[in-house]
Amino acid sequence: MSPTLIGIIGILIMLLMFLTRMPVAFVMATVGFVGFSIVISTDAGLVLLSRNIYETFDSYDLTTIPLFILMGQLGFNSGISKRLYNAGYKFLGNIRGGLAMATVTACTAFGAVCGSSPATAATMATVGLPEMKRYNYNDELATGCVASGGGIGMIMPPSVVLIIYGILTEQSIGALFVAGIFPALLVTLLFILCIYIRCRISPEQGPKGERFSWPQKLRSLLGLIETLIVFVLVIGGIFIGLFTPTEAAAIGAFGVLLIALVRRQITWEGFVKSLMETLRTSCMVLMLIAGAVIFGKFLAVTRIPFEIAGWVSGLEISPVLVLGVILMIYFFGGCFMDALAFVTLTVPIFFPVVMELGYDPIWFGIIIVMVTEMGVITPPVGINVYVVYGVAKNVLDEGVPLEKIFKGIFPFLIAVIVGVLILIIFPQIIMFLPNLMY
């Protein structure tokens, strides 16, 4: 049996195992180990299994992940999200749909501290849904903007998905971080425009809130100064080469902890909870990376990625059409599978193809994260939708039906598609800041 055929059988078995709801990391590691053992030898498979798991958890570069996750958890448990939302509400709350716009803006700002899409959605749902309910906002608009706004956390640095993409493809994490800033701001503006259009068509969906004076608005910004300083220090330090992403993550986590202690807004219980959530999330992410690396080594010995790359490069069709097919795969795959797991699974397959077509690896990384962002709000998986659904049951007396939340995200889904098209047509939006770095 040829290695390529073994690889195809392995991929099919892996897809079937996903249906059993086994953890994705363990499925990839198991199929990768067994397949590698069949193609090479059992001894080689055992060495691969032990070495890759050890090297993943022993990697200095990967310490970036738990440190940025800790930064986000400390930010959540110290009330940064509430201050962000309060500032957005003071500036935008008095216009139609203003609370929803403030929620999206706060999601973007909190994504700059958190880096996790579900965590951003859960945090802003806890803060924003009761306020929007109080001002009689339509349930579809309220929950849809929170679930969709949480997806911006996947693009806005520090993004865990971008870190993993950078490690798997050996690209600069710093360059990926700064490349994600303008696309995240673009999506935020498109979401705000989407809310504005909805509320112009149906004013009852987002009634006006109270109006605040300029002194009140400016005072609300005082609560954001420390957060802004941490973000500028982390991203600016990476941008000018002052420190590495790992060092930036440590500085960011320490900075948020220092803010929380100075403001006396974190309890011992909140600190312990931050550590426990960081540990749980970090282990999940690192196991995903280990499983993806093992599976990637199996694919490499079957030569499937190289065969696909050779086949695609030999097709007499436009590279744009090939890219379109790949992005459609990411879109539909993201609808059925966790975005983080799907990126770790597919990057080893499609990255060689994209490089063969001559696309920039930094640009491609931002594009696929944008596309998989759609998956976190699209049925049947739509993890952000389920997160918001669960939070709504806790913070609202009657909750919000799941079908209403899914219905509410579709205008925002269209906005993301428009954003992806803009970035494909104008790649300079992504590459402007990375080009300044080098």
C-alpha positions, 0 to 999 in steps of 0.5 A, spaced: 500 500 500 502 506 498 504 512 503 499 516 499 493 511 500 495 510 507 494 518 508 488 518 505 485 512 509 488 516 515 484 522 514 477 518 512 478 515 519 480 521 523 473 524 520 469 518 522 473 519 529 471 526 530 463 524 529 464 520 536 466 527 539 473 525 541 477 530 543 480 533 537 487 533 539 487 526 541 484 524 535 489 527 531 495 525 535 492 517 535 491 517 527 498 521 526 502 516 531 498 510 528 499 512 520 506 514 521 508 507 525 505 504 519 509 508 513 515 508 517 515 503 523 512 502 530 519 504 534 519 511 529 512 512 531 513 511 539 519 516 538 515 521 534 509 521 539 514 522 545 518 527 542 513 531 539 509 532 546 515 533 550 517 538 545 511 542 545 510 543 552 517 544 553 517 550 547 520 557 550 516 560 544 509 556 546 510 560 553 507 566 549 500 562 549 499 561 557 502 568 558 497 572 553 491 567 556 493 569 563 493 576 561 486 576 558 483 572 564 486 577 569 483 583 565 476 579 565 476 578 573 479 585 574 473 589 571 477 591 565 471 589 560 466 593 564 470 599 564 471 598 556 463 597 555 462 603 560 466 608 556 463 605 549 456 606 552 458 613 554 460 615 547 455 611 543 449 610 547 445 616 545 444 614 538 440 608 535 443 602 536 449 605 540 449 600 545 450 595 540 455 599 537 459 600 544 458 592 545 462 591 538 467 596 540 468 594 547 469 587 544 475 589 539 478 593 545 477 587 550 480 582 544 486 586 545 487 584 552 484 577 551 486 574 545 480 569 545 474 569 541 469 565 546 472 568 552 471 575 549 464 573 547 462 571 554 465 577 558 461 582 553 455 578 554 455 578 561 456 586 561 452 588 555 446 583 555 443 586 561 444 593 559 441 592 552 435 588 555 434 594 560 433 599 554 429 594 550 433 592 545 431 587 540 434 580 542 436 578 535 440 584 535 443 584 542 445 577 542 448 577 535 452 583 536 455 580 542 457 573 539 459 576 532 463 582 536 467 576 540 470 573 533 474 580 533 478 577 538 481 572 533 484 577 529 486 583 534 492 581 537 494 578 541 490 572 538 491 565 540 490 563 533 495 567 530 500 565 535 499 557 533 499 559 525 505 563 526 508 557 530 506 551 525 508 555 519 515 558 522 512 565 521 514 571 525 508 572 531 510 579 531 509 581 524 502 577 524 500 581 530 501 587 527 498 585 521 491 583 524 490 590 527 487 594 521 483 588 519 480 588 526 479 595 526 476 594 519 471 589 521 469 593 527 467 599 523 463 594 518 459 591 524 458 598 526 455 600 519 451 594 519 448 596 526 447 603 523 443 600 517 439 595 521 437 601 526 435 605 520 431 600 517 427 598 524 428 603 529 425 599 534 431 594 534 435 599 538 432 605 541 436 611 544 439 611 550 441 616 555 445 622 553 452 624 557 455 630 557 462 631 555 465 631 562 462 625 563 465 622 557 472 624 558 472 621 565 470 614 562 476 614 558 480 615 565 479 608 566 482 606 560 488 609 560 492 603 564 489 598 559 491 602 553 498 603 556 499 595 556 496 594 549 501 600 546 507 597 550 505 590 548 504 591 541 508 597 540 514 593 543 514 588 538 513 592 533 519 596 534 523 590 536 524 592 543 522 585 546 520 578 543 512 576 543 514 571 549 517 577 553 511 582 551 506 576 553 510 576 560 510 584 560 502 584 558 500 579 564 504 583 569 502 589 567 494 587 567 496 584 574 499 590 577 493 595 574 488 590 578 492 590 584 493 598 584 486 599 583 484 593 588 479 590 583 481 583 583 480 578 589 484 572 591 479 568 589 479 572 582 486 571 582 486 563 583 480 563 578 484 566 573 490 561 574 485 555 573 482 558 567 489 559 564 491 552 566 485 549 563 485 553 556 493 552 555 493 545 556 487 544 551 491 549 546 498 545 547 495 539 546 492 541 540 498 543 537 502 537 539 496 533 536 497 537 529 504 537 529 504 529 530 498 529 524 502 533 520 509 529 520 504 523 518 502 527 512 509 529 511 511 522 510 505 520 506 507 526 501 499 528 501 501 536 502 506 536 496 502 532 492 496 537 492 501 543 492 504 539 485 497 538 482 494 545 484 500 548 481 499 544 475 492 546 474 491 551 468 486 556 472 487 562 476 491 562 483 485 567 485 480 561 484 484 556 487 485 561 493 477 561 493 476 554 493 481 553 499 477 559 503 471 556 502 474 549 505 476 554 511 469 557 511 465 550 511 470 547 515 469 552 521 462 551 521 463 544 523 469 544 527 472 549 532 476 554 529 482 553 533 482 545 531 481 546 524 486 551 523 491 547 526 489 541 522 489 544 515 495 549 515 500 543 514 495 541 508 494 548 505 500 552 507 505 549 501 499 550 496 499 557 498 506 558 498 506 554 491 501 559 488 506 565 491 501 568 496 504 572 502 504 567 508 503 573 513 497 575 508 494 568 508 494 567 515 490 573 517 485 571 511 484 564 514 483 567 521 478 572 518 474 566 514 474 561 520 472 567 524 465 566 521 465 559 523 465 561 531 458 564 529 455 559 524 451 553 525 451 548 527 458 549 531 458 556 532 461 556 539 460 563 540 453 563 539 452 557 544 457 561 549 452 567 548 446 562 549 449 560 556 450 567 558 444 569 556 440 564 561 444 566 567 444 574 566 437 574 563 431 572 567 427 568 560 434 567 556 434 568 549 432 562 544 438 559 540 434 560 533 434 567 535 441 568 536 443 564 530 438 569 526 441 575 529 448 573 527 447 573 519 447 580 518 454 580 521 456 574 517 455 578 511 459 584 514 465 579 515 464 576 508 465 584 505 471 585 510 474 578 507 473 581 500 476 588 501 482 585 504 483 580 498 482 586 493 487 591 497 492 586 501 496 593 503 491 593 508 494 587 512 501 588 509 502 595 511 504 595 518 508 588 517 512 592 511 514 597 516 517 592 521 522 589 516 
